[in-house]
Amino acid sequence: MTESRVAIIGGGPGGYEAALVGAQLGAKVTVVEETGPGGSCVLTDCVPSKTLIATSSMMAALDGTADLGIRFDGGPGGRVEPAGQAGPGGPGARADAAQLNGRIRSLAQAQSADVATRLAAEGVEVIAGRGRLAGPGLVAVGDQLIHADTVLLATGAAPRVLPDAVPDGDRIVTCRELYGLGELPRELIVVGSGVTGAEFASAYQALGCQVTLVSSRDHVLPHEDADAAMLVEEVFRRRGMAVLSRSRAVWARRAGAGVEVGLEDGRIVRGSHCLLAVGMVPATAGIGLEEAGVDIDARRFITVDRVSRTTAPGVYAAGDCTGVLMLASVAAMQGRIAMWHALGEAVQPLRLRHVAATIFTDPQIATVGVCQADVDSGAVNARVVKLPLATNARAKMDGFKDGFVKLFTRPSSGIVLGGVIVAPRASELILGVSLAVEQQLTADQIAHTFAVYPSLSGSITEAARQLMQPSE
Ligand SMILES: Cc1cc2nc3c(=O)[nH]c(=O)nc-3n(C[C@H](O)[C@H](O)[C@H](O)COP(=O)(O)OP(=O)(O)OC[C@H]3O[C@@H](n4cnc5c(N)ncnc54)[C@H](O)[C@@H]3O)c2cc1C
């Protein structure tokens, strides 16, 4: 049998995870990538932002250490200084912008190098450059042509900018320029209160910046569990963030040493820096889609089915360029599914109902399965229990009270349909609920599972106990 040839445009999780599967299945795989192995996920988006948040979470934890009986020499325990105010050796904790941004950039490069090493070890060829479809079974990179039986498009997406708020990489930035700044913003205006806006607002506030969050909606994180979003917004405000609800930003410009952001109602917000977090647009222009017969929707996302097929024979697409669900885990799964399907393996079509996701604010919001909105609208019939973490012994010991565990179960069978956890490390805690949803466990089964005492996961088993079905 002749070796199957696979060409992949884009080396983010959608592309490189597919490449690994293709190589494992014996195909000759070529990845064309213009930024670097790992793609935007590793080099500019997910990995850098979570590295920033590793530092900001530590700062947030330090901020509460005085209550835990910790004193630092020379000042009050763990007081976090406003950005740029405390000098080296001064009281309290201070984030060092050069060190922090340098760490973020080098960690991203190291992760990219690890991806490159792994791809090379599996025999995947990586070509640096910009690829495009050049005819049936053909990908072009400059003058070079790659012949392929299967092509996978995994070109990702880029931050959306407003026509009258153009990033200058210095005072007006998107998430991709943040780590080049030589200083921490003193007064950061974050435009957009979706996941990206909320995460950065939370992180920079914990780093000591004065943050103004401009939100066009009634409350932050409008697409998330409303109880969770409301709690996070309350925490933001309590810690001193200015959250401007129902306020749409229409322009941003430099003004002296800082920036001004104009709102639709005529108000002007002033700060030292402005971060635009107003969504992502797919990177689907200029790669030969129309000529190849690859359909895109009105927002230019590539149309795919649940096994990642586009409308053109032999052409698959995965990840953010499809707009299915903009998460690294989903991009990777779409890419793997494309390879399994193209290379003749048994494959289960993409199922999104069981995707676990986390918003890395402080506290974090982790979710899986059905959501409260579905239950409230009557689309899903479920019993719901919400248990505040304030009464959990471990939460008291760790010195926090903002959080809860929420579980949804099917009334007839008690099967766990979903859950929401708001807690400092909700991203780690959600796995127990994910397992229950995926394996169709019942509340009774979780209730009979041992949790460590004292632990936050004890609140998951406690919530399940409250949902136990009385025996007939
Ligand atoms: C600030 C931020 C934080 C995030 N945090 C998380 C998180 O915590 N968890 C999570 O799951 N997701 C997170 N995401 C989303 C996650 O980064 C994306 O879902 C993921 O990167 C999608 O992977 P991808 O492979 O589709 O695309 P990308 O990672 O964007 O990679 C696509 C690559 O293709 C390259 N490319 C594009 N066009 C061409 C071309 N013509 N030729 C060659 N190369 C090309 C690009 O340069 C890019 O490197 C975050 C996103 C942002 C913006």
PDBQT file of the ligand as one rigid body, heavy atoms in Angstrom, charges set to zero:
ROOT
HETATM    1  C1  LIG A 501      -5.590  35.169  25.456  1.00  0.00    +0.000 C 
HETATM    2  C2  LIG A 501      -6.080  33.791  25.153  1.00  0.00    +0.000 A 
HETATM    3  C3  LIG A 501      -6.062  32.834  26.139  1.00  0.00    +0.000 A 
HETATM    4  C4  LIG A 501      -6.527  31.550  25.874  1.00  0.00    +0.000 A 
HETATM    5  N1  LIG A 501      -6.525  30.636  26.876  1.00  0.00    +0.000 NA
HETATM    6  C5  LIG A 501      -6.980  29.390  26.644  1.00  0.00    +0.000 A 
HETATM    7  C6  LIG A 501      -7.012  28.425  27.680  1.00  0.00    +0.000 A 
HETATM    8  O1  LIG A 501      -6.646  28.703  28.818  1.00  0.00    +0.000 OA
HETATM    9  N2  LIG A 501      -7.454  27.182  27.387  1.00  0.00    +0.000 N 
HETATM   10  C7  LIG A 501      -7.879  26.840  26.129  1.00  0.00    +0.000 A 
HETATM   11  O2  LIG A 501      -8.278  25.691  25.912  1.00  0.00    +0.000 OA
HETATM   12  N3  LIG A 501      -7.866  27.738  25.135  1.00  0.00    +0.000 NA
HETATM   13  C8  LIG A 501      -7.433  29.002  25.363  1.00  0.00    +0.000 A 
HETATM   14  N4  LIG A 501      -7.426  29.924  24.355  1.00  0.00    +0.000 N 
HETATM   15  C9  LIG A 501      -7.884  29.508  23.017  1.00  0.00    +0.000 C 
HETATM   16  C10 LIG A 501      -6.774  28.724  22.317  1.00  0.00    +0.000 C 
HETATM   17  O3  LIG A 501      -5.594  29.481  22.302  1.00  0.00    +0.000 OA
HETATM   18  C11 LIG A 501      -7.239  28.400  20.907  1.00  0.00    +0.000 C 
HETATM   19  O4  LIG A 501      -8.474  27.744  20.948  1.00  0.00    +0.000 OA
HETATM   20  C12 LIG A 501      -6.208  27.521  20.203  1.00  0.00    +0.000 C 
HETATM   21  O5  LIG A 501      -5.011  28.226  20.037  1.00  0.00    +0.000 OA
HETATM   22  C13 LIG A 501      -6.723  27.088  18.840  1.00  0.00    +0.000 C 
HETATM   23  O6  LIG A 501      -5.752  26.307  18.211  1.00  0.00    +0.000 OA
HETATM   24  P1  LIG A 501      -5.588  26.301  16.616  1.00  0.00    +0.000 P 
HETATM   25  O7  LIG A 501      -4.672  25.198  16.322  1.00  0.00    +0.000 OA
HETATM   26  O8  LIG A 501      -6.907  26.328  15.996  1.00  0.00    +0.000 OA
HETATM   27  O9  LIG A 501      -4.941  27.698  16.253  1.00  0.00    +0.000 OA
HETATM   28  P2  LIG A 501      -3.683  28.524  16.730  1.00  0.00    +0.000 P 
HETATM   29  O10 LIG A 501      -3.171  28.092  18.048  1.00  0.00    +0.000 OA
HETATM   30  O11 LIG A 501      -4.112  29.928  16.566  1.00  0.00    +0.000 OA
HETATM   31  O12 LIG A 501      -2.582  28.172  15.657  1.00  0.00    +0.000 OA
HETATM   32  C14 LIG A 501      -2.767  28.481  14.300  1.00  0.00    +0.000 C 
HETATM   33  C15 LIG A 501      -1.413  28.695  13.670  1.00  0.00    +0.000 C 
HETATM   34  O13 LIG A 501      -1.557  28.725  12.266  1.00  0.00    +0.000 OA
HETATM   35  C16 LIG A 501      -0.645  29.644  11.737  1.00  0.00    +0.000 C 
HETATM   36  N5  LIG A 501      -1.115  30.058  10.422  1.00  0.00    +0.000 N 
HETATM   37  C17 LIG A 501      -2.221  30.773  10.107  1.00  0.00    +0.000 A 
HETATM   38  N6  LIG A 501      -2.338  30.897   8.774  1.00  0.00    +0.000 NA
HETATM   39  C18 LIG A 501      -1.275  30.241   8.236  1.00  0.00    +0.000 A 
HETATM   40  C19 LIG A 501      -0.847  30.017   6.921  1.00  0.00    +0.000 A 
HETATM   41  N7  LIG A 501      -1.545  30.455   5.876  1.00  0.00    +0.000 N 
HETATM   42  N8  LIG A 501       0.294  29.316   6.738  1.00  0.00    +0.000 NA
HETATM   43  C20 LIG A 501       1.015  28.846   7.789  1.00  0.00    +0.000 A 
HETATM   44  N9  LIG A 501       0.650  29.031   9.056  1.00  0.00    +0.000 NA
HETATM   45  C21 LIG A 501      -0.494  29.716   9.282  1.00  0.00    +0.000 A 
HETATM   46  C22 LIG A 501      -0.662  30.775  12.723  1.00  0.00    +0.000 C 
HETATM   47  O14 LIG A 501       0.522  31.518  12.636  1.00  0.00    +0.000 OA
HETATM   48  C23 LIG A 501      -0.775  30.021  14.037  1.00  0.00    +0.000 C 
HETATM   49  O15 LIG A 501       0.499  29.811  14.591  1.00  0.00    +0.000 OA
HETATM   50  C24 LIG A 501      -6.991  31.214  24.581  1.00  0.00    +0.000 A 
HETATM   51  C25 LIG A 501      -7.008  32.183  23.578  1.00  0.00    +0.000 A 
HETATM   52  C26 LIG A 501      -6.571  33.456  23.859  1.00  0.00    +0.000 A 
HETATM   53  C27 LIG A 501      -6.594  34.501  22.774  1.00  0.00    +0.000 C 
ENDROOT
TORSDOF 0
